[in-house]
Amino acid sequence: MFKVAFLCPGYESLGVEYLSGSLRQNGFDTRLFLDPILFAETGFIDNPYLAGIFSFRSKVLRDIKAYSPDIVCFSVISDNFQWACRWAEEVKASTAARVVFGGIHPTSVPDKVIQAEPVDYICLGEGDEAVVELAQAVRSGQDDTGIRNIWKKEQGRIFRNPVRPLIADLDRLPFPDKELFYNAQPVFRKGYLAMTSRGCAYSCSYCCNNVYHDLYGRKEALIRRRSVGNVVEELVKARQRYAPRYIAFADDCFNNDSFWLSVFLREYRDKVSLPFSCYLFPDMVDEAQVLALKEAGCCKVQFGLQVISPEKRRLVLGRPSSQDKIARAIDLCRRHGLFVVCDSILGFPDETEAELEELARFYMEHMPDHCENFWLRYYPGTALTAWALKQGYIDHKKHELIESGTQSFGLLKRPENAAGQTYSRQIRMLLMLFPFLSYNAKCWWLTNRRYRHIPVLPSMLMYILVRLFRHPPFDLNIDRTRDRYGYFMRKRLVGV
């Protein structure tokens, strides 16, 4: 049996599950090997000392060698590119497997990634058909140098192939192979991760869809939706087989098609009827939609404000979102009992203190249940990174670090080139506390800029404390992170 292994860092990946489903449908054996990356998460919990104590690398490597795969696949984002390279080197040194890197990072900077020593192939864009075609060619010993979406490196020569059209009919794909992750570790069974669509109609300058739009062409990269019946069939089977407590929809824009959504929510309510969470585009939210979401079982919604300046949001972030409509979306969702998370990006190099104060005042008047405030992070191949380079906010040396996946700032670590003394750290702390404060208390902190005196606690500590005391009843990220750390730390402490 031809064996395809997937090596993943701690998180469930729908992309990997879809690839595994397609491979299994075509007669290949697949297996997941999970590195839990405890205390070794870029931009999150990163402590080298604890990471060493709770490392599972030697056990995972032994398991991979025992499986003896023919191909080992990595789904690579910029944050885990260096992790994937280190793992690929160990895999190549210990097995005869060929290494495939796919995902957004190889898609963004393919010429950089294909040059990495342990990489044999990279997959650009969607891999459902391309990876199956590659596995078939390798298994049969046929020519594998002309497969669309696949680049191959062989004896110093690189075979660069064009991308194939995006899969238009998502219903013809097999359902994601949930057993891949569920059999690997029990921490993935509590909630059910699903997608009803691929792609996004928007091309925000900081987002992976910005890269996909450039790769495929803006018109072709528009969102594609599964049929209502196809999604409901998957979820009914999932409920019968796995009994999840809730569903987490990972669509970039769950509400982009209001007619589809209204039909789906009725079917979901009648046939699935589990609590769920989703990401919404705020400008499309209206009261009828919120009521339908609530009636169908929605418990949490998340959408982005990103920056308070409409001009910066439109011209720099490429996000055509109205201030009034964002405010209305927050107010409507909270009025009808949905837990609301709103995203903001802090740390722009041209950020001013007045801009941050305006952001705080907006949230005073339109208060979500949780303010998800991230530091600015530049990703390779995006229009935002090109903008920063052109404006001189990053230099070519820093741009090289971004493309090599070795930048150490962003997400929960303040950028090195953030604006001067804007007190962004103090404002960020205040915004994290906002849901716990009365309106008068918020006013007090903003009056005469008293927030400047807020003590700045470590970002991760504050983030954990806030989420412990204020979170929705069903939250996939919180549940999975807590369970993953608890499960694997216990295993390490008892010597398993």
TORVO-768204 format. One record per atom (N, C-alpha, C): residue in one letter; x, y, z. Coordinates in steps of 0.2 Angstrom, whole numbers, plus 5000, padded with zeros to 4 digits. Layout:
TORVO-768204
AXYZ ...
***
This chain:
TORVO-768204
M500449945000 M500050005000 M500450065000 F500350114995 F500750174995 F500550225001 K500950245005 K500850285011 K500950355010 V500450395012 V500550475012 V500450495020 A501050525022 A500950545029 A500850625029 F500550655034 F500450725035 F500750735042 L501150785042 L501450805049 L501250875050 C500850885056 C500550945057 C500750975064 P500651035065 P500851065072 P500251085076 G500051035079 G499551045085 G498851065084 Y498651085077 Y498051115076 Y497651065071 E497051065071 E496651025066 E496651075059 S496751045054 S496851075047 S496351045043 L495851085041 L495351065036 L495651055029 G496151095027 G496451075021 G496751015021 V497050995026 V497450925026 V496850875026 E496350885030 E495750835030 E495450825023 Y495450875019 Y495150865012 Y495650835008 L496250845009 L496750815005 L496750735006 S496750725013 S496750655015 S496150615012 G495550655012 G494950625009 G495050605002 S495350654998 S495450634991 S495950584990 L496450584994 L496950524993 L496650454995 R496250455000 R495950395002 R495450364997 Q495050414994 Q494650404989 Q494950364983 N495550384982 N495950354976 N496450304978 G496350274984 G496650214986 G497350214989 F497450274992 F498050284996 F497950275003 D498450255007 D498450255014 D498650315017 T498350355022 T498550415024 T498550405032 R499050445035 R499050445042 R499350515044 L499050535050 L499350605053 L499850595059 F500350635059 F500850635064 F500850705067 L500650705073 L500550775076 L501150795081 D501450855080 D501850885085 D501450935088 P501350925095 P500950965099 P501151035100 I501851045098 I502151115099 I501951155105 L501951115111 L501851145117 L502451205119 F502151265120 F502651315122 F503151335116 A502951315110 A503351335105 A502951365099 E502451405100 E502051435095 E502251505094 T502451515088 T502651585086 T502051635087 G502251685090 G501751735091 G501251725097 F501251665100 F500751645105 F501151625111 I501151565113 I501551545119 I502251515117 D502751555118 D503451535116 D503951535121 N504051485124 N504551475129 N505051415128 P505651435126 P506151375124 P506251325129 Y506251355135 Y506451305141 Y505851255142 L505251285142 L504651235143 L504551195137 A504751225131 A504651185125 A505051125125 G505651135127 G506151075128 G505851025133 I505651045138 I505350995143 I504750955140 F504350985137 F503750955134 F503750945127 S504350925124 S504450905117 S504250835116 F503950825110 F503750755108 F504050735102 R504650775100 R504950765093 R505150695092 S505550665097 S505850605097 S505350545096 K504750555100 K504250505099 K503950505092 V503750565090 V503450575083 V503850555078 L504550565078 L504950535073 L505050465073 R505050435079 R505050355079 R504350335076 D503850365077 D503150345074 D503150345067 I503450405064 I503550415057 I503950355054 K504550345057 K504950295054 K504650225054 A504250215059 A503850145059 A503350145054 Y503050195052 Y502550195047 Y502850195040 S503450215039 S503850215033 S503450245027 P503350305027 P502950335022 P503250345015 D502950345010 D503250365003 D503250435002 I502750475005 I502750545004 I502550575011 V502850625013 V502650665019 V502450735017 C501850755019 C501650825017 C501550865023 F501750935021 F501650985026 F501251035024 S500751065028 S500351115026 S500651175030 V500951225026 V501451275028 V501151345028 I501151375034 I501051445034 I501651485036 S501751545035 S502351585037 S502551565044 D502151565048 D502351555055 D502651485057 N502451435053 N502751375054 N503251345049 F503451395044 F503951375039 F504551345042 Q504851385047 Q505551355049 Q505451295053 W504851285057 W504751225060 W504651165055 A504351175049 A504251125044 A504951105041 C505351155040 C505951145037 C506451095042 R506351115048 R506751075053 R506551005053 W505850995053 W505550925053 W505750895047 A505650925041 A505850895034 A506550865034 E506950905037 E507650885037 E507750815041 E507350815047 E507450755051 E507050695047 V506550705044 V506150655040 V506550625035 K506950675031 K507350655025 K507950615028 A508150625034 A508750595036 A508550525039 S507950515040 S507750455044 S507350405039 T507050435034 T506650395029 T506850405022 A506550365018 A506650375010 A506050415007 A505650445012 A505050485009 A505250545005 R504850565001 R504850624997 R504450675001 V504650745001 V504350795005 V504050845001 V503350855003 V502950904999 V502750965004 F502851025002 F502651085006 F502051115002 G501451115005 G500951155002 G500651205007 G500151245005 G499951295009 G500051365007 I499851415011 I499951485009 I500651505008 H501151485012 H501751515012 H502151485005 P502151425004 P502351404997 P502051444991 T501351454992 T500951484987 T501251554986 S501351594992 S501551664992 S502251674989 V502751624991 V503451634989 V503751574987 P503451544981 P503651474979 P504451474977 D504751524974 D505451524972 D505851514979 K505651544984 K506051544990 K505951474993 V505351444994 V505251384997 V505551324993 I505451324987 I505751264983 I506451264984 Q506851314986 Q507551314987 Q507751284993 A507251274998 A507451245004 A507651175003 E508251155007 E508651095005 E508151035006 P507751025011 P507350955012 P506750955007 V506551005004 V505951005000 V506050974993 D505650924991 D505650894985 D505150924980 Y504550944983 Y503950974979 Y503651024983 I503351074979 I502851124983 I502251114979 C501651134982 C501051134979 C500751204980 L500651234974 L500351304975 L499551304974 G499251344978 G498451344978 G498151284980 E497551264977 E497251204980 E497551144978 G497551094982 G497951034981 G497550974980 D496950974981 D496450914981 D496650874975 E496650904969 E496750864963 E497550854962 A497950904963 A498650904962 A499050854966 V498850844972 V499250804977 V499050724975 V498450714973 V498250644971 V498650634965 E498650674960 E499050664954 E499750654955 L500050694959 L500750684961 L500850614964 A500450594969 A500550524972 A500450474967 Q499950474963 Q499850424957 Q500550424953 A500850474951 A501450474947 A502050444951 V502050464957 V502650434961 V502550364962 R501950344964 R501750264965 R501950224959 S501750254953 S501850214947 S502550224943 G502950274946 G503550284943 G503450324936 Q502950364935 Q502850404929 Q503150474930 D503150504925 D503450574925 D503050614929 D503350654934 D503050694939 D503250764938 T503550784932 T503850854931 T503350904928 G502750884926 G502250924922 G501550934926 I501550914932 I500850914936 I500750994937 R500151014935 R499951084937 R499851084944 N500051144947 N500051164954 N500651144957 I501051094954 I501651064958 I502251084954 W502751114959 W503451124957 W503851064959 K504351044955 K504750994958 K505451014957 K505850994962 K506651004962 K506950944961 E507450934956 E507750874955 E508450884952 Q508950864956 Q509650874954 Q509850954952 G509550994956 G509651064955 G509251104950 R508851064947 R508351094942 R507651094945 I507351154943 I506651164946 I506151164940 F505651124941 F505151114936 F504551154938 R504451214935 R503851254938 R503251254933 N502751234936 N502151214932 N501551274934 P501151284929 P500551334930 P500051304935 V499651344937 V499051314942 V498451294937 R498151244940 R497551224936 R496951274939 P496351274935 P495751314937 P495551294944 L495251334948 L495051324954 L494451274954 I494351234959 I493751184959 I493151224959 A492751224954 A492151254954 A491551224958 D491451154957 D490951124960 D491251084967 L491151114972 L491451094978 L491051024981 D490451014978 D490050964980 D490350894978 R490750894973 R491050834970 R491650814975 L491950854979 L492450834984 L492150784989 P492550734991 P492350694997 P492350745003 F491950725008 F491950755014 F492650755018 P492850805022 P493450805025 P493550735029 D494150715029 D494350655033 D494450665040 K493950675044 K493950685051 K494350635055 E494350575053 E494650515056 E495350525057 L495650565052 L496350575052 L496650605058 F496250665060 F496450695067 F496150665073 Y495450635072 Y495150605078 Y495550545080 N495750505076 N496150445078 N496850465080 A497150515078 A497750535081 A497750555088 Q497250595090 Q497250615097 Q496550635099 P496350625105 P495650635107 P495450715108 V495950755108 V495850825109 V495450865103 F495350825098 F495050865092 F494250845092 R494050805096 R493350775096 R492750825099 K492950865103 K492450905106 K492050945102 G492350985097 G491951025092 G492051005085 Y491651025081 Y491751005074 Y491851065069 L492451065066 L492651115062 L492451105055 A492051155051 A491751145045 A491851205041 M491851195034 M491751255029 M491251245024 T490851295023 T490351285018 T490551315011 S491151345011 S491351385005 S492151385005 R492351404999 R493151424999 R493151494995 G493751524998 G493851584995 G493451644998 C493551704995 C493251764998 C493151814992 A492651844992 A492451894987 A492851964988 Y493251964994 Y493652024995 Y494352004995 S494752054995 S495452044994 S495852094999 C495752095005 C496052135010 C496752125010 S497152175010 S497852185009 S498352135013 Y498052125019 Y498452085024 Y498252005024 C497851985020 C497551925020 C497751875015 C497751805016 C497951755012 C497551765005 N496951785005 N496551784999 N496851844995 N497151884997 N497551934993 N498051904988 V498351854991 V498851814987 V498451764982 Y497951734984 Y497551694980 Y497251734974 H497051794975 H496751834970 H497251844965 D497851864967 D498451874962 D498651814958 L498551754962 L498751694959 L498251674953 Y497651674955 Y497151644950 Y496751704946 G496851764948 G496551814945 G495851834949 R495751894950 R495251914954 R494551884953 K494351884946 K493751864944 K493651784946 E494151744944 E494051674946 E494151654953 A494451694957 A494551684964 A493951694968 L493451724965 L492851734969 L492551674973 I492251684978 I491951634983 I491651584979 R491751514981 R491351464979 R490951424984 R490351414984 R489951384989 R489751314988 R489751274993 R489451204992 R488651214993 S488351164990 S487551164990 S487351154998 V486751184999 V486451175006 V486451105008 G486151065003 G486150995004 G486750955006 N487250975002 N487950945003 N488250955010 V488151025012 V488451035019 V488051005025 V487351005024 V486950975029 V487050905029 E487150865024 E487250795024 E487950785028 E488450825027 E489050815031 E488950825038 L488550875040 L488450885047 L487950835050 V487450815047 V487050765050 V487450695051 K487850675046 K488250615047 K488750625053 A489050695053 A489550705059 A489150705066 R488550725066 R488250725072 R488050655074 Q487850605070 Q487750535071 Q488350505073 R488950515070 R489550475071 R489950505076 Y490050565077 Y490450595082 Y490150625088 A489550645088 A489150675093 A489550745096 P489750785091 P490050845093 P489550895097 R489850935102 R489450975106 R489251035102 Y489651055097 Y489451115093 Y489851115087 I489751165082 I490051165075 I490351235075 A490951235072 A491351295071 A491451305064 F491051355061 F491151365053 F491751415052 A492251395048 A492851425047 A492851465040 D492251475037 D492251515031 D492451585032 D492851615028 D493051685028 D492451735029 C491951715025 C491351765025 C490751725025 F490451705030 F489951655031 F489251685028 N489251755028 N488551785026 N488651825020 N489051805015 N489151845009 N488551835004 D488251775005 D487651755001 D487051755005 S486651805006 S486051805010 S485551755009 F485451745002 F484951695001 F485151625002 W485751605001 W486051545002 W485951535010 L486151585014 L486251575021 L485551565024 S485051605021 S484351595024 S484051525023 V484251495017 V484051425016 V484351375020 F485051395021 F485451345025 F485251345032 L485151405035 L484951405042 L484351375044 R483851375039 R483251335040 R483351265040 E483751235036 E483951165035 E484351145041 Y484851185043 Y485251175049 Y484851165055 R484351215056 R483951215062 R483551155063 D483251135057 D482851075057 D483251005057 K483851005055 K484150935054 K484750925058 V485050985060 V485750975063 V485651005071 S485451065071 S485251095078 S485751095083 L486351115081 L486851115086 L487151185087 P487351215093 P487651275093 P488251285088 F488251345086 F488851355081 F489151425081 S489751435079 S490051505078 S490251515071 C490351575069 C490451595062 C490851665061 Y491151675056 Y491451735054 Y490951775049 L490751835051 L490351875047 L490651935044 F490451955038 F490652025035 F490152075038 P490352125042 P489852165046 P489352205041 D489652225035 D489152265031 D488552235029 M488552165029 M488052125026 M487552105032 V487752125038 V487252105043 V486652145044 D486052115044 D485452155046 D485052115051 E484552145053 E484152115059 E483852045057 A483652045051 A483351975049 A483851925049 Q484451935047 Q484951885047 Q485151865054 V485251915058 V485451905065 V484851865069 L484251875067 L483751835070 L483751765068 A483851755061 A483951685058 A484551655061 L485051685062 L485651655065 L485551625072 K485251675076 K485051655083 K484551595083 E484051595079 E483551545079 E483851475077 A484351475073 A484651415070 A485151385075 G485351425080 G485851405085 G486451435086 C486551495082 C487251535083 C487351555090 C487951545092 C488051575099 C488651625099 K489051625093 K489651675093 K489751695086 V489851755085 V490051785078 V490651825079 Q491051835074 Q491651865074 Q491751905067 F491951975068 F492052015062 F492552065064 G492752095058 G493352145059 G493152215058 L493452255063 L493452325062 L494152345059 Q494652315062 Q495352315060 Q495652385062 V495452435058 V495752505060 V495152555061 I495252605065 I494652655066 I494552705060 S495152715056 S495052765051 S494752725044 P494252755042 P493952725036 P494352735030 E494752785030 E495152795024 E495752745024 K496052735030 K496552685030 K496352615029 R495752605032 R495452535031 R495352525023 R495152575020 R494952565012 R495652565008 L496052615009 L496652625005 L497252585007 V497352575013 V497952535015 V497752455016 L497152445019 L496952375020 L496552345015 G496252385010 G495852365005 G495252335007 R494952365012 R494352335016 R493752385015 P493352375011 P492752415009 P492252415015 S492352435021 S491852425026 S491652485029 S491052495030 S490752555033 S490752565040 Q490952615043 Q490952625050 Q490252615053 D489852645050 D489152645053 D488852575053 K489052535047 K488752465047 K489152415052 I489752435053 I490152395058 I489752405065 A489652465067 A489352485073 A488652455073 R488252455068 R487652425068 R487652345069 A488152315066 A488252245066 A488352225074 I488852265077 I488952245084 I488352255088 D488052305087 D487452325092 D486852275090 L486752255084 L486152205083 L486352135085 C486952115084 C487152045087 C487152045095 R487352095098 R487352095105 R486552105108 R486252145104 R485552155106 R485152085106 H485352045102 H484951975101 H485351915104 G485751935109 G486051885113 G486651845110 L486951865104 L487551835102 L488151855105 F488651815106 F489251835109 F489651865103 V489951925104 V490251965098 V490951975099 V491351945095 V492151965095 V492252005089 C492652065090 C492852105085 C493552115085 D493852115079 D494552115078 D494852185076 S495352195079 S495752265077 S496452245077 I496852285072 I497552285071 I497852345074 L498352335079 L498652395082 L499452385079 G499752445080 G500452445079 G500652465072 F500252505068 F500452525062 F501052575063 P501452585058 P502052625059 P501852705059 D501252715056 D501052785056 D500452795061 E500352755065 E499852755070 E499952815075 T499352845077 T499452905081 T499052885088 E499252925093 E498852915099 E498152935099 A498052985095 A497353005094 A496952955090 E497252925085 E496852865082 E496652815087 L497152795091 L496952745096 L496452765101 E496452825103 E495852845107 E495252845104 E495252865097 E494652855093 E494352785093 L494852745092 L494652665092 L494252655099 A494552675104 A494352655111 A493652685112 R493552745109 R492852785110 R492352745106 F492552725100 F492052685096 F491852625100 Y492352585103 Y492152525107 Y491752545113 M491852605116 M491452625121 M490652625119 E490552655113 E489852665111 E489552595108 H490052555105 H489752495102 H490252435104 M490052415110 M490452365114 M490352295112 P490852265109 P490852185108 P490952155115 D490852085115 D490952055121 D491752035122 H492052045117 H492852035117 H493152075111 C493652115113 C494052145108 C494652105107 E494752075101 E495252035099 E495752085095 N496252105099 N496752155097 N497452125095 F497652125089 F498252095087 F498752145085 W499352135085 W499852185083 W499952165075 L500152225072 L500252215064 L500752165063 R500552125058 R501052065055 R501052075048 Y501652075045 Y501752075038 Y501852005035 Y501451985030 Y501551915027 Y501751925020 P502151875018 P502451875011 P501951875006 G502051915001 G501651914995 G500951954995 T500851985001 T500252025001 T500352094999 A499852134998 A499852204996 A500052245002 L499952225008 L500152265014 L500852265015 T501152205013 T501952205014 T502252245009 A501952245003 A502252284997 A502152354999 W501652375002 W501452445004 W502052465009 A502152425014 A502552445019 A503352455017 L503452405012 L504152415009 L504252475005 K503652495001 K503752554997 K503752615001 Q503352615007 Q503352675011 Q504052685015 G504452625015 G505052635019 G504952605026 Y504352575028 Y504252555035 Y504552495036 I504752455031 I505152395032 I505752405027 D506352375028 D506852375023 D506952315020 H507352305015 H507452245011 H507652185016 K508052205021 K508252155025 K507652125029 K507252165032 K506652145035 K506152105031 H506152125024 H505752095019 H505952025018 E506652015018 E506951945017 E506751905023 L506751935029 L506551895035 L505751875035 I505351915032 I504651905031 I504551845027 E504951845021 E504851795016 E505151725018 S505651725023 S505951665025 S505551635031 G505051675034 G504651645039 G505051655046 T505451705046 T505851715053 T505751785056 Q505251815054 Q505051875058 Q504851865064 S505051895069 S504851885076 S504351925079 F504051975075 F503552015078 F502852005075 G502352045078 G501652035076 G501251985080 L500651985079 L500151945082 L500151965089 L500451935094 L500451955101 L501051995103 K501552005099 K502152045100 K502152105096 R502252165099 R502252225096 R502752235091 P502652255085 P503152265080 P503652315082 E504252295079 E504852345081 E504752415078 N504452415072 N504452485069 N503752515070 A503352495076 A502752535077 A502852605079 A502352645078 A502452715079 A502752725086 G503052785087 G503352805093 G502952795100 Q502952845104 Q502552835110 Q501852855109 T501552805106 T500752815105 T500352775111 Y500752745115 Y500452715121 Y499952655118 S500152625113 S499752575110 S499752515115 R500252505119 R500252445124 R499652455129 Q499652515131 Q499152535137 Q498452535134 I498352565128 I497752565125 I497552485124 R497952445121 R497752375120 R497552345127 M497952355132 M497752335139 M497052355141 L496952425140 L496252445141 L495652415137 L495852405131 L495352375126 L495152305129 M495652265131 M495552205133 M495152205140 L495152255144 L494752265150 L494052295149 F493952325143 F493352365142 F492752315143 P492652255141 P492052215142 P491852215150 F492352225154 F492252215161 F492152275165 L492152335161 L492152405164 L491452435163 S491152475167 S490552515166 S490752565161 Y490252595158 Y490352655154 Y490752715157 N490552725163 N490852785167 N491552765168 A491752705170 A492452685171 A492852695164 K492552675159 K492952685152 K493052755151 C492552795153 C492652875152 C493252895156 W493252875162 W493752895167 W494452875165 W494552815162 W495252795159 W495452845154 L494952865149 L495152905143 L495152975145 T494852995150 T494853075152 T495553085154 N495853145152 N496553165153 N497053105152 R496853065148 R497353005146 R497652965152 R497152955156 R497452915162 R497652845160 Y497452815154 Y497652755152 Y498452745151 R498752805151 R499452805150 R499852775156 H499452775162 H499752745168 H499552675169 I499152645164 I499052575165 I499652525165 P499752485170 P500352445170 P500252395164 V500852385160 V500752335155 V501052265157 L500552215157 L500652155159 L500852115152 P501252055153 P501352015147 P500751995143 S500852005137 S500252005132 S499851935133 M500251875133 M499951815134 M499651805140 L499951825146 L499551815152 L498951855152 M498951915150 M498351955150 M497751925145 Y498051895139 Y497551865135 Y497251805138 I497651765141 I497351705144 I496851725150 L497051775154 L496551795159 L495951815157 V495951865152 V495351895149 V494851835146 R495151785142 R494751735139 R494551685144 L494851675150 L494651635155 L493951665158 F493951725159 F493351755163 F492851785158 R492951785152 R492451805147 R492551775140 H492151725139 H492151685133 H491451655132 P491251635126 P490651605124 P490551535127 P489951505128 P489951445130 P490251385126 F490351405119 F490651355115 F491151395111 D491751375112 D492351415108 D492851365106 L492951345100 L493351295098 L494051315099 N494351375098 N495051395100 N495251385107 I494751405111 I494951405119 I494951325121 D494351295119 D494351225121 D494951175118 R495051185112 R495651145109 R496351165112 T496451225113 T497051245116 T497151225123 R496651235127 R496651205134 R496751135134 D496351095130 D496351025130 D497050995127 R497351035122 R497951005120 R498451015125 Y498551075128 Y499051075133 Y498951035139 G498351025141 G498250975147 G498350905145 Y498150885139 Y498250815137 Y498950795136 F499350835132 F500050825131 F500550835137 M500350885141 M500750895147 M500650835152 R500050805152 R499950745157 R500350685154 K500350685147 K500750625144 K501450635146 R501750695145 R502450695146 R502650685153 L502250715158 L502350705165 L502350635168 V501950595164 V501850525167 V502350485162 G502750515158 G503250475154 G502950435148 V502350455145 V502150415140 V502450445133 
***
